[in-house]
Amino acid sequence: MKIEDHLEKAERLGGLRSRLNPADDYELWYWASLSASMNLFNAALHHLGATVAEDCFPHNLPVYIRPGDKPGNFEAVIRPFGDLEHVEDEEVESLIPPRLALAAAALRELEAVREPGVRGDMEITPALTGGVDAAYLRVLGITRFILDGEAEAGP
């Protein structure tokens, strides 16, 4: 996706997230948190030149889906890294610039509770929702700092 598309999607998901109750609507709130965070992270990766921004969507990396030659038609392609779906893969971790290391760590925290919290029987507690919220806010702050010009200001 393009940077502006990532940012628009993250804003929509952040708006949805703010209207949900973290405990009562945990699954939707969690997915909005994770998806918004990943879109912000991808926008920052593209901004820093670590990955390619284009009309391709990750499927099962390195397979991407892109628009085909006719409206509503899509094709699978194998290509270099563009948008990422997860950050824990060793090959993916090597792409992450140092300025995004703390955001990647926050994403790993979010992903660590994905399966037990959404598909498992993890109790939805204030500690869990507080941790998800804190990780989301760290990704938001770090990526916004980078997208707002930090990348040009220093190493």
C-alpha positions, 0 to 999 in steps of 0.5 A: 500500500501507499503511505497515505493509504496506510495512514488513512486506514490507521486513522479509521481503525483508531477511530473505531478503536476509540468507540469500543470498550476494551473489555466488552469489545475486546476482540474488535478492539484488539484487532483494531489496535493491531491493524492500526499499529501495523499500518502505521509501522508499514507507513514508517518503513516505507517512509524510511525506504526500508520497504517498497510502497505500492499497490500490493497487499501481503498474502503469505510473504513473499507472495503479494496480491496486486490489482490485475489488468481488469477491475476487480481482478487480482493476481498473486506475485512474488516480490521483494518486501513491501507491506509486512504482516508480522515483525517476528520473522528473522528475515523481516527483523533484518529489514527494521531500521534501528529507529523503529526497533522500539515500535517493532518490540511493541508490535511483538507485545501485541502479537504475543497476546493475539492467539491466547487473547482472541482464540484462546481462553486468556482472561480479559483483564485491565492488565491485558487491555492496559498492555495492549493500549500501551503497546498501541500508543508506543507504535503510534508515538514512534511512527508519528515522530518518524513520519513527521520528520525525524527521519531527515533530522538524524541517524 
